Amino acid sequence: MKKKSNPRFSIIIPVLNEERFLARCLLSLQQQDYAGFYEIIVVDNGSNDRTVEIAKQFNVKIVQESQRGVSRALITGCLRAKGEVLVFTDGDTCLPNHWLRSIDLVLTEHPNASAVGGPYTFYDTNILIRLVTRGIIYLYATFLFRFIKSLPCANMAVRRNCYFRSGGFDPAINWGQDINLSRRLSKLGPLVFDKRLLIKTSFRRYRGNHLNPLMQFFHGLKEFIIQISRLVRMSRTNKIFPARPVIRGPNFVTPLNKTLVSLFTFVGLVLSILIYGFISPASQVFGGVVNHGFSNKKYVALTFDDGPYGDATSKILDILKSKNVKATFFLIGQNALKYPDLVQREIKEGHLIGNHSFDHSRFLSVEPPKRVVANVLLADKAIAQASGGLHPRYFRPPYGLKSPLMIKALKRLGYEIILWNDATDDYDNDQSAEAIAAHITKLLKPGAIIDLHDGRDTKANYPRDNLIKALPIILEAITKNGYTPVTLDVLLGTRPYSQ
């Protein structure tokens, strides 16, 4: 193809440790049947795997952005781009070979549009998720887009002049950055959602490492209901949408199965509410759980899960002791038996201990009540043995997953189910200490229960360095903002141990 001084499209791909997926994405982009000139910009956000090495094997421009955050990476890519149209996608997407040609066609059909985009589905999941996705695309394309007016960042093309006139991505927003940008772009021209621009991406963000197909289905439904509620909430904060959104493209659903898909989508939404209650620590769908304390005083409770955990727990205890701060540790029974000296140190230094199950099973909440009770009592026995006879009343379910049967069975035994309302993925090694501290600090409020991890399941030697570096920053921020860290019994006004 003949190259011009400036390309028609600049495709910007922010990446962080995408060695498993990036080659597929870049190969699909290099196989586009678009006849014009386009450039591909890969913005590396600090990968420590083979991502950059893989990108160098393709004819792409590689840009480095050292400050973590997808919005910062996107901003850097836009500043280096030369194209008339800025196109955004993810490193784990697979684009059909007509994608750029279709974007060009849609932009030509809508010369006043500020941005165009389309739906996405998943290439690496089960039939249940694919059916849910099909229903969601239909629901969003035919109804929700008229109210939400947001184009997905994984499948969005923005005219260059509109992007910079709108102010571009907000570096402080790393979830919903596409919603925020769409809101401002809509003031400059219509947003066009065209179903012909369908792409495929990975489902990996919505599942754990060992989820079976049923759990994938649950996670997909839960993610959908959470994202829709956030989209609606964010769109309501913007009262002015001068440009009417446009929906184009062929129907995904034929008249023959339209009713079935609509019914399936409705059932999916109902199930999503139930799954939200099952998964979300903030949910009171099932009732009977505690995720915050009294808000009449500026008290917050620091809690640590999955310990005790050898050196990591020792270093955390050292930091807490140096700051004269008391916390609550939710112990895994197996780990308590392995490190009884740390359990006794926690108690001696004035901290509380709670029950976090015997083996941190991912599926404990869906076990029959008898098995749930047996697991929790086994953990209680281990904790009592390690602590010298204490029997905690506070129980935190593994992963925060809960069910009505679990709650009912454990409350009969006198347990309080304790969750949280301030947490971050501090167990994720990709999270910097600064990011962990910033997220926790942002969510501080009176009565907050902060969830951190001094261990990681029952794994051995899992690194906790980022959390250990973040903890002094968190404690300083708590004090600076006028809060007092206390143990859960002080925050909740309940007794922590059985008589």
C-alpha positions as CSV (number, residue, x, y, z in Angstrom):
1,M,0.0,0.0,0.0
2,K,1.2,3.5,-0.8
3,K,2.2,5.5,2.3
4,K,1.1,9.1,2.8
5,S,2.8,11.6,5.1
6,N,0.2,10.9,7.7
7,P,-1.8,7.6,8.1
8,R,-5.5,7.5,8.0
9,F,-5.6,5.4,11.2
10,S,-3.5,5.2,14.3
11,I,-4.3,2.0,16.2
12,I,-3.3,2.4,19.8
13,I,-2.9,-0.7,22.0
14,P,-2.0,-0.3,25.7
15,V,-0.3,-3.5,27.0
16,L,0.9,-4.9,30.4
17,N,2.2,-8.5,30.4
18,E,0.3,-9.6,27.3
19,E,2.8,-12.2,26.1
20,R,0.1,-14.9,25.8
21,F,-2.2,-12.8,23.6
22,L,-0.4,-9.9,21.8
23,A,0.9,-11.9,18.8
24,R,-2.7,-13.0,17.9
25,C,-3.8,-9.3,18.1
26,L,-1.0,-7.9,16.0
27,L,-1.3,-10.6,13.4
28,S,-5.0,-9.9,13.0
29,L,-4.1,-6.2,12.5
30,Q,-1.5,-6.9,9.9
31,Q,-3.9,-9.0,7.9
32,Q,-6.5,-6.2,7.5
33,D,-7.9,-5.8,4.0
34,Y,-8.0,-2.0,4.3
35,A,-6.2,-0.5,1.3
36,G,-5.1,2.7,3.0
37,F,-2.1,3.6,5.2
38,Y,-2.4,2.9,9.0
39,E,0.1,2.7,11.9
40,I,0.0,0.4,14.9
41,I,1.3,1.8,18.2
42,V,1.9,-0.6,21.1
43,V,2.2,1.3,24.4
44,D,4.0,-0.8,27.0
45,N,3.0,0.0,30.6
46,G,5.8,-1.7,32.4
47,S,5.6,-5.3,31.3
48,N,8.1,-7.7,32.9
49,D,7.4,-10.6,30.5
50,R,8.1,-11.1,26.8
51,T,5.4,-8.6,25.7
52,V,7.9,-6.1,24.2
53,E,10.0,-8.8,22.6
54,I,6.9,-10.1,20.8
55,A,5.9,-6.7,19.7
56,K,9.3,-6.2,18.1
57,Q,8.6,-9.1,15.8
58,F,5.9,-7.0,14.0
59,N,6.0,-3.8,12.1
60,V,4.7,-1.6,14.9
61,K,5.8,1.4,16.8
62,I,6.6,0.6,20.5
63,V,6.2,3.3,23.1
64,Q,7.0,3.1,26.8
65,E,4.9,4.6,29.5
66,S,6.4,4.0,33.0
67,Q,3.5,5.4,35.0
68,R,1.0,2.5,35.6
69,G,-2.5,3.0,34.4
70,V,-4.4,2.2,31.2
71,S,-5.5,5.8,30.7
72,R,-1.9,7.1,31.0
73,A,-0.9,4.5,28.4
74,L,-3.7,5.5,26.1
75,I,-2.8,9.2,26.5
76,T,0.9,8.5,25.6
77,G,-0.2,6.6,22.5
78,C,-2.4,9.4,21.4
79,L,0.4,11.9,21.8
80,R,2.6,9.8,19.6
81,A,0.0,9.0,17.0
82,K,-0.1,10.8,13.6
83,G,-3.3,9.4,12.2
84,E,-6.5,11.3,11.2
85,V,-8.5,8.8,13.3
86,L,-7.4,7.3,16.7
87,V,-8.5,3.7,17.0
88,F,-8.3,1.9,20.4
89,T,-8.3,-1.8,21.1
90,D,-6.8,-4.2,23.7
91,G,-3.8,-6.5,23.5
92,D,-5.9,-9.6,23.9
93,T,-8.4,-8.9,21.1
94,C,-8.7,-10.6,17.7
95,L,-9.9,-8.3,14.9
96,P,-11.7,-9.5,11.8
97,N,-9.8,-8.6,8.6
98,H,-12.5,-6.2,7.5
99,W,-12.4,-4.2,10.8
100,L,-10.5,-1.1,9.6
101,R,-12.4,-1.1,6.3
102,S,-15.7,-1.2,8.2
103,I,-14.6,1.6,10.5
104,D,-13.7,3.7,7.5
105,L,-17.1,3.0,5.9
106,V,-19.0,3.9,9.0
107,L,-17.1,7.2,9.4
108,T,-17.8,8.0,5.8
109,E,-21.5,7.3,6.3
110,H,-21.5,9.6,9.3
111,P,-19.3,12.6,8.5
112,N,-20.5,14.5,11.6
113,A,-19.8,11.6,14.0
114,S,-17.2,12.3,16.7
115,A,-16.6,8.6,17.3
116,V,-17.7,5.2,16.2
117,G,-17.5,1.8,17.9
118,G,-19.1,-1.6,18.1
119,P,-19.7,-4.6,20.3
120,Y,-17.4,-7.4,21.4
121,T,-17.8,-11.0,22.3
122,F,-15.4,-13.7,23.7
123,Y,-13.3,-16.3,21.9
124,D,-12.1,-18.3,24.8
125,T,-15.1,-19.3,26.9
126,N,-17.9,-21.8,27.1
127,I,-21.3,-21.9,25.3
128,L,-23.2,-20.4,28.3
129,I,-21.1,-17.2,28.2
130,R,-21.4,-17.0,24.4
131,L,-25.1,-17.1,24.7
132,V,-25.2,-14.5,27.5
133,T,-23.0,-12.3,25.4
134,R,-25.2,-12.7,22.4
135,G,-28.2,-11.5,24.5
136,I,-26.2,-8.6,26.0
137,I,-25.2,-7.4,22.5
138,Y,-28.8,-7.5,21.4
139,L,-30.0,-5.7,24.5
140,Y,-27.3,-3.0,24.4
141,A,-27.5,-2.4,20.7
142,T,-31.3,-2.1,20.6
143,F,-32.0,-0.4,23.9
144,L,-29.3,0.5,26.4
145,F,-27.0,2.5,24.1
146,R,-29.7,5.1,23.6
147,F,-29.5,5.9,27.4
148,I,-25.9,5.0,28.3
149,K,-24.2,6.5,25.2
150,S,-20.9,4.9,25.7
151,L,-18.5,3.2,23.2
152,P,-16.2,0.4,24.5
153,C,-12.5,1.3,24.6
154,A,-11.6,-2.1,23.1
155,N,-13.5,-1.2,19.9
156,M,-13.6,2.6,19.5
157,A,-12.4,5.0,16.7
158,V,-12.3,8.7,17.4
159,R,-11.6,11.5,15.0
160,R,-8.3,13.1,16.0
161,N,-9.6,16.7,16.2
162,C,-12.6,15.6,18.4
163,Y,-10.3,13.6,20.7
164,F,-8.1,16.6,21.5
165,R,-10.9,19.1,21.6
166,S,-12.7,16.8,24.2
167,G,-9.6,16.8,26.4
168,G,-8.8,13.1,25.8
169,F,-8.6,10.4,28.4
170,D,-8.6,11.4,32.1
171,P,-5.3,10.0,33.6
172,A,-7.1,9.6,37.0
173,I,-9.7,7.2,35.6
174,N,-8.6,3.6,35.0
175,W,-12.1,2.0,35.0
176,G,-14.8,3.6,32.9
177,Q,-12.3,5.8,31.0
178,D,-14.3,5.0,27.8
179,I,-17.5,6.1,29.4
180,N,-15.9,9.4,30.6
181,L,-14.5,10.1,27.1
182,S,-17.7,9.1,25.3
183,R,-19.6,11.6,27.5
184,R,-17.4,14.5,26.4
185,L,-17.2,13.3,22.8
186,S,-21.0,13.3,22.5
187,K,-21.0,17.1,22.9
188,L,-18.9,17.4,19.7
189,G,-20.9,15.1,17.5
190,P,-23.0,11.9,17.4
191,L,-21.6,8.6,18.7
192,V,-22.3,5.8,16.3
193,F,-22.6,2.2,17.6
194,D,-22.4,-0.1,14.6
195,K,-23.0,-3.8,15.0
196,R,-20.9,-4.6,11.9
197,L,-17.8,-3.7,13.9
198,L,-18.1,-6.8,16.1
199,I,-14.7,-8.0,17.5
200,K,-13.6,-10.9,19.8
201,T,-11.6,-10.5,23.0
202,S,-10.5,-12.7,25.9
203,F,-12.8,-13.5,28.8
204,R,-9.8,-13.8,31.2
205,R,-10.6,-10.6,33.1
206,Y,-13.8,-12.0,34.4
207,R,-12.7,-15.4,35.8
208,G,-10.3,-16.9,38.3
209,N,-7.5,-19.3,37.4
210,H,-9.5,-22.5,38.2
211,L,-13.1,-21.6,37.5
212,N,-15.3,-24.3,36.0
213,P,-17.8,-23.4,33.2
214,L,-20.6,-22.8,35.7
215,M,-18.5,-20.4,37.7
216,Q,-17.5,-18.6,34.5
217,F,-21.2,-18.3,33.7
218,F,-21.8,-16.8,37.2
219,H,-18.9,-14.4,36.8
220,G,-20.1,-13.2,33.4
221,L,-23.6,-12.5,34.7
222,K,-22.2,-10.7,37.8
223,E,-19.8,-8.6,35.6
224,F,-22.6,-7.6,33.3
225,I,-24.9,-6.4,36.0
226,I,-22.1,-4.5,37.8
227,Q,-21.0,-2.8,34.5
228,I,-24.5,-1.8,33.5
229,S,-25.2,-0.3,36.9
230,R,-22.0,1.7,36.7
231,L,-22.7,2.8,33.2
232,V,-26.1,4.0,34.1
233,R,-24.8,5.8,37.2
234,M,-22.0,7.5,35.3
235,S,-24.2,8.5,32.4
236,R,-26.7,10.1,34.8
237,T,-24.0,12.4,36.1
238,N,-23.9,14.0,32.7
239,K,-27.1,16.0,32.1
240,I,-26.2,17.3,28.6
241,F,-25.9,15.1,25.5
242,P,-26.4,17.5,22.6
243,A,-25.6,14.8,20.0
244,R,-28.2,12.1,19.5
245,P,-26.6,8.6,19.5
246,V,-26.9,6.5,16.3
247,I,-27.3,2.7,16.1
248,R,-26.5,1.0,12.8
249,G,-25.8,-2.4,11.4
250,P,-27.5,-5.7,10.9
251,N,-29.6,-7.5,13.5
252,F,-27.7,-10.1,15.5
253,V,-31.0,-11.8,16.3
254,T,-33.5,-13.0,13.7
255,P,-37.3,-12.7,14.3
256,L,-37.4,-16.5,14.8
257,N,-35.3,-16.4,17.9
258,K,-35.8,-12.8,19.0
259,T,-38.3,-13.8,21.7
260,L,-36.0,-16.5,23.0
261,V,-33.0,-14.2,23.3
262,S,-35.0,-11.5,25.0
263,L,-36.3,-14.1,27.5
264,F,-32.8,-15.4,28.0
265,T,-31.5,-11.9,28.6
266,F,-34.2,-11.2,31.1
267,V,-33.6,-14.4,33.0
268,G,-29.9,-13.6,32.9
269,L,-30.5,-10.2,34.5
270,V,-32.5,-11.8,37.3
271,L,-29.8,-14.4,37.9
272,S,-27.2,-11.6,37.8
273,I,-28.9,-10.0,40.9
274,L,-28.6,-13.3,42.7
275,I,-25.1,-13.9,41.6
276,Y,-24.2,-10.3,42.6
277,G,-25.5,-11.3,46.1
278,F,-23.3,-14.4,46.0
279,I,-20.1,-12.7,44.9
280,S,-20.1,-9.0,45.9
281,P,-18.9,-8.2,49.4
282,A,-21.0,-5.0,49.3
283,S,-24.2,-6.9,48.6
284,Q,-26.9,-7.4,51.2
285,V,-29.1,-9.4,48.8
286,F,-29.0,-12.4,51.2
287,G,-28.7,-10.2,54.3
288,G,-27.0,-11.4,57.5
289,V,-23.5,-10.1,56.7
290,V,-21.4,-7.2,58.0
291,N,-19.3,-5.1,55.6
292,H,-19.0,-1.9,57.5
293,G,-19.1,-0.5,61.0
294,F,-20.7,2.5,62.7
295,S,-20.2,5.8,60.9
296,N,-20.7,8.1,63.9
297,K,-16.9,8.0,64.6
298,K,-14.0,8.2,62.3
299,Y,-12.9,4.6,63.0
300,V,-11.7,2.2,60.4
301,A,-10.7,-1.5,60.8
302,L,-7.6,-2.9,59.1
303,T,-8.1,-6.6,58.4
304,F,-5.6,-9.1,56.9
305,D,-6.6,-12.4,55.2
306,D,-5.0,-15.7,54.4
307,G,-2.3,-15.8,57.1
308,P,-0.3,-16.4,59.1
309,Y,2.3,-16.4,56.4
310,G,5.9,-16.5,57.7
311,D,8.1,-13.5,57.0
312,A,5.3,-11.5,55.4
313,T,3.2,-11.7,58.5
314,S,6.2,-10.9,60.7
315,K,7.1,-7.8,58.7
316,I,3.5,-6.6,58.8
317,L,3.4,-7.1,62.6
318,D,6.6,-5.2,62.9
319,I,5.1,-2.2,61.0
320,L,1.9,-2.3,63.0
321,K,3.9,-2.4,66.3
322,S,6.0,0.5,65.2
323,K,2.9,2.6,64.5
324,N,1.0,1.3,67.6
325,V,-1.8,0.1,65.4
326,K,-4.1,-2.9,66.2
327,A,-5.6,-5.0,63.4
328,T,-7.7,-8.1,62.9
329,F,-6.2,-11.2,61.2
330,F,-8.5,-13.8,59.5
331,L,-6.5,-17.0,59.7
332,I,-6.6,-20.1,57.5
333,G,-6.6,-23.2,59.7
334,Q,-3.8,-24.9,57.8
335,N,-1.6,-21.8,58.1
336,A,-2.4,-21.4,61.8
337,L,-1.1,-24.9,62.4
338,K,2.0,-24.2,60.4
339,Y,2.9,-20.9,62.2
340,P,1.5,-21.1,65.7
341,D,4.2,-18.7,67.0
342,L,2.9,-16.0,64.7
343,V,-0.7,-16.6,65.9
344,Q,0.5,-16.2,69.5
345,R,2.4,-13.1,68.6
346,E,-0.7,-11.5,67.0
347,I,-2.6,-12.1,70.2
348,K,0.2,-11.0,72.5
349,E,0.5,-7.7,70.6
350,G,-3.2,-6.8,70.9
351,H,-4.5,-7.9,67.6
352,L,-7.7,-9.9,67.0
353,I,-7.9,-13.2,65.1
354,G,-10.8,-14.4,63.0
355,N,-11.7,-17.6,61.1
356,H,-11.1,-17.8,57.4
357,S,-11.9,-21.5,56.9
358,F,-9.5,-24.4,57.1
359,D,-8.2,-24.6,53.6
360,H,-9.5,-21.5,51.8
361,S,-11.6,-23.5,49.3
362,R,-12.9,-21.5,46.4
363,F,-16.1,-23.5,46.4
364,L,-16.9,-23.6,50.1
365,S,-19.9,-21.3,49.7
366,V,-21.6,-23.8,47.4
367,E,-20.9,-26.9,49.5
368,P,-23.8,-28.5,51.5
369,P,-24.2,-26.8,54.9
370,K,-22.9,-29.8,56.7
371,R,-19.6,-29.6,54.8
372,V,-19.4,-25.8,55.4
373,V,-19.9,-26.3,59.1
374,A,-17.3,-29.1,59.2
375,N,-14.7,-27.0,57.4
376,V,-15.2,-24.0,59.7
377,L,-15.2,-26.0,62.9
378,L,-12.0,-27.7,61.7
379,A,-10.5,-24.3,61.2
380,D,-11.8,-23.3,64.7
381,K,-10.0,-26.3,66.2
382,A,-6.8,-25.5,64.5
383,I,-6.9,-21.8,65.5
384,A,-7.7,-22.8,69.1
385,Q,-4.7,-25.2,69.1
386,A,-2.4,-22.5,67.7
387,S,-3.7,-19.6,69.9
388,G,-4.0,-21.4,73.2
389,G,-7.7,-21.8,73.3
390,L,-9.4,-18.9,71.5
391,H,-12.5,-19.5,69.5
392,P,-13.2,-16.6,67.1
393,R,-16.8,-15.5,66.4
394,Y,-15.8,-13.5,63.3
395,F,-15.8,-15.6,60.1
396,R,-14.8,-14.3,56.6
397,P,-15.7,-16.7,53.7
398,P,-12.9,-17.4,51.2
399,Y,-12.9,-14.9,48.3
400,G,-15.9,-13.2,50.0
401,L,-18.2,-15.8,48.3
402,K,-21.4,-16.5,50.3
403,S,-24.7,-18.2,50.0
404,P,-28.0,-18.1,52.0
405,L,-27.4,-21.6,53.3
406,M,-23.8,-20.9,54.4
407,I,-25.0,-17.7,56.2
408,K,-27.9,-19.5,58.0
409,A,-25.7,-22.5,59.0
410,L,-22.9,-20.4,60.5
411,K,-25.2,-17.9,62.2
412,R,-26.8,-20.8,64.0
413,L,-23.3,-21.6,65.5
414,G,-23.0,-18.0,66.7
415,Y,-20.6,-16.7,63.9
416,E,-20.8,-13.2,62.5
417,I,-20.1,-13.1,58.7
418,I,-17.6,-10.3,58.1
419,L,-16.8,-8.9,54.7
420,W,-15.5,-5.5,53.7
421,N,-16.2,-2.2,51.9
422,D,-12.6,-1.0,51.2
423,A,-10.3,-3.3,49.3
424,T,-7.9,-3.6,46.4
425,D,-6.1,-6.4,44.6
426,D,-3.1,-6.1,46.9
427,Y,-2.4,-9.8,46.3
428,D,-1.8,-9.0,42.6
429,N,2.0,-8.7,42.1
430,D,1.3,-6.2,39.2
431,Q,-0.1,-3.7,41.7
432,S,2.6,-1.2,42.9
433,A,2.7,-0.2,46.5
434,E,1.7,3.3,45.5
435,A,-1.4,2.0,43.6
436,I,-2.4,-0.2,46.6
437,A,-2.2,2.7,49.0
438,A,-3.9,5.2,46.7
439,H,-6.9,2.8,46.2
440,I,-7.3,2.1,49.9
441,T,-7.0,5.8,50.8
442,K,-9.5,6.8,48.1
443,L,-12.2,4.6,49.7
444,L,-11.6,5.6,53.3
445,K,-14.8,6.6,55.2
446,P,-16.1,6.3,58.8
447,G,-16.8,2.7,59.6
448,A,-14.7,1.3,56.7
449,I,-13.5,-2.4,56.9
450,I,-10.3,-2.5,54.9
451,D,-9.4,-5.9,53.4
452,L,-5.7,-6.7,52.8
453,H,-3.8,-10.0,52.6
454,D,-0.7,-11.0,54.6
455,G,-0.8,-14.4,52.8
456,R,-2.2,-15.9,49.6
457,D,-4.4,-18.9,50.0
458,T,-2.2,-21.8,51.3
459,K,0.5,-21.2,48.8
460,A,4.1,-21.0,50.0
461,N,6.5,-18.1,49.4
462,Y,4.0,-15.9,47.6
463,P,5.5,-12.4,47.5
464,R,3.9,-9.8,49.7
465,D,6.6,-7.1,49.1
466,N,4.2,-4.6,47.5
467,L,1.8,-4.7,50.4
468,I,4.6,-4.5,52.9
469,K,5.8,-1.3,51.2
470,A,2.2,0.1,50.9
471,L,1.2,-0.5,54.5
472,P,3.2,2.5,56.1
473,I,1.7,4.7,53.3
474,I,-1.8,3.5,54.2
475,L,-1.3,4.0,57.9
476,E,0.1,7.5,57.3
477,A,-2.9,8.4,55.1
478,I,-5.4,7.0,57.7
479,T,-3.9,9.2,60.4
480,K,-3.5,12.3,58.1
481,N,-7.2,12.1,57.2
482,G,-8.2,12.1,60.8
483,Y,-9.2,8.4,61.1
484,T,-8.3,6.0,63.9
485,P,-7.5,2.3,63.1
486,V,-9.2,-0.1,65.5
487,T,-9.9,-3.8,65.8
488,L,-13.2,-5.1,64.6
489,D,-14.7,-5.6,68.0
490,V,-14.3,-1.8,68.7
491,L,-15.6,-0.9,65.2
492,L,-18.7,-3.2,65.5
493,G,-19.3,-3.2,69.2
494,T,-19.6,-7.0,69.4
495,R,-17.5,-9.7,71.2
496,P,-14.8,-11.3,69.0
497,Y,-14.6,-14.7,70.8
498,S,-16.9,-17.4,72.1
499,Q,-17.1,-17.8,75.8
